[in-house]
Amino acid sequence: DPYVILRVAGQEHKTSVVRRTLRPDWDESFCMHVHSRDDVLVAACYDWDFASAHDRLGAVAVPMTDLLHQDVDKFFPLCDGDDGLGPQLQGAVRLRLSYRA
């Protein structure tokens, strides 16, 4: 039952929870304001649980500088750190990202 929390520049958005799948398709859009080229988008993936704490599946970090000149549509490998850095884990999340001035 995965979901993703997206964070950048003090803002946070959460996708819906997709039940009973290991291959979710959220097809959701969020608009977030970037304050600096140095900002980093962190997408943290979780597995929703009814009776216990939600399990963290991993996270990815995408620097805004990666989006300045072209849109991004790719699979990002999940990493162990809450900041989207650290050792790679099993699994990936597909993100379609664009920067608009």
Backbone torsions as a table, in degrees:
resi	resn	phi	psi	omega
1	ASP	NA	67.8	-173.2
2	PRO	-77.3	154.8	169.4
3	TYR	-151.8	164.9	-177.5
4	VAL	-128.3	139.1	171.2
5	ILE	-109.8	123.5	179.6
6	LEU	-103.8	131.8	-179.2
7	ARG	-133.2	136.3	171.5
8	VAL	-159.3	136.7	174.8
9	ALA	48.8	44.5	176.7
10	GLY	78.6	2.9	178.7
11	GLN	-103.2	154.9	-179.0
12	GLU	-144.9	135.5	173.6
13	HIS	-132.6	146.4	-179.4
14	LYS	-123.2	134.4	175.5
15	THR	-75.3	171.1	171.8
16	SER	-73.0	162.7	175.9
17	VAL	-88.1	129.6	177.3
18	VAL	-103.1	114.7	-172.4
19	ARG	-77.4	142.9	169.1
20	ARG	53.4	49.3	176.4
21	THR	-151.3	150.1	172.1
22	LEU	-102.7	-2.6	-179.4
23	ARG	-130.2	68.4	-176.6
24	PRO	-71.0	151.1	173.3
25	ASP	-128.6	101.8	-175.5
26	TRP	-79.8	-39.8	-177.7
27	ASP	48.2	49.1	179.7
28	GLU	-118.9	150.1	179.1
29	SER	-122.3	142.7	176.1
30	PHE	-134.5	143.9	174.8
31	CYS	-112.3	124.3	-178.3
32	MET	-127.9	140.6	-179.2
33	HIS	-87.4	128.2	179.5
34	VAL	-101.3	132.1	-177.1
35	HIS	-94.7	-22.2	-174.4
36	SER	-153.3	151.7	173.8
37	ARG	-62.4	-19.8	-178.9
38	ASP	-82.9	-6.3	179.0
39	ASP	-64.9	153.0	179.8
40	VAL	-129.5	128.7	174.0
41	LEU	-83.0	128.4	175.2
42	VAL	-115.0	125.3	176.1
43	ALA	-111.8	108.9	-178.4
44	ALA	-102.6	126.1	-177.0
45	CYS	-100.1	137.5	-178.2
46	TYR	-133.4	158.5	172.0
47	ASP	-110.2	117.2	-177.8
48	TRP	-71.5	135.5	175.8
49	ASP	-129.3	136.6	-178.5
50	PHE	-70.6	-47.4	-169.3
51	ALA	-101.5	-4.9	-177.5
52	SER	-141.7	-180.0	179.1
53	ALA	-61.9	144.8	179.0
54	HIS	-69.5	140.5	-178.6
55	ASP	-86.5	131.1	175.8
56	ARG	-81.6	126.9	-178.9
57	LEU	-93.7	-22.1	-178.4
58	GLY	142.4	178.8	-177.5
59	ALA	-148.5	161.7	174.7
60	VAL	-130.3	150.9	177.3
61	ALA	-120.1	130.8	179.2
62	VAL	-125.9	109.2	177.2
63	PRO	-65.6	140.6	178.7
64	MET	-60.1	-28.0	179.2
65	THR	-61.6	-24.1	177.2
66	ASP	-71.0	-16.3	-175.6
67	LEU	-106.6	-3.6	-172.5
68	LEU	-65.4	-33.5	-173.2
69	HIS	-112.6	-9.8	179.2
70	GLN	-159.7	151.7	174.1
71	ASP	-71.7	156.7	-179.5
72	VAL	-121.8	134.6	174.1
73	ASP	-144.1	97.1	-176.9
74	LYS	-159.7	168.3	174.5
75	PHE	-87.8	129.2	177.2
76	PHE	-107.5	128.0	177.4
77	PRO	-68.0	140.0	177.8
78	LEU	-73.5	141.7	178.0
79	CYS	-117.7	162.3	-172.4
80	ASP	-75.2	-33.3	-174.6
81	GLY	-73.8	149.4	176.6
82	ASP	-62.4	-22.7	-179.5
83	ASP	-89.8	7.5	179.9
84	GLY	81.2	8.2	178.4
85	LEU	-112.8	175.7	178.5
86	GLY	105.1	-173.7	-177.4
87	PRO	-60.6	143.3	177.4
88	GLN	-70.0	142.0	176.7
89	LEU	-109.8	175.0	174.5
90	GLN	-76.7	135.8	178.4
91	GLY	110.8	162.3	-178.9
92	ALA	-152.3	162.9	175.8
93	VAL	-130.4	135.9	178.3
94	ARG	-91.3	127.4	177.8
95	LEU	-124.1	138.1	170.6
96	ARG	-112.6	113.6	-172.5
97	LEU	-126.3	145.0	173.9
98	SER	-145.2	153.1	179.1
99	TYR	-115.6	128.7	177.9
100	ARG	-125.5	126.8	-179.8
101	ALA	-84.2	NA	NA
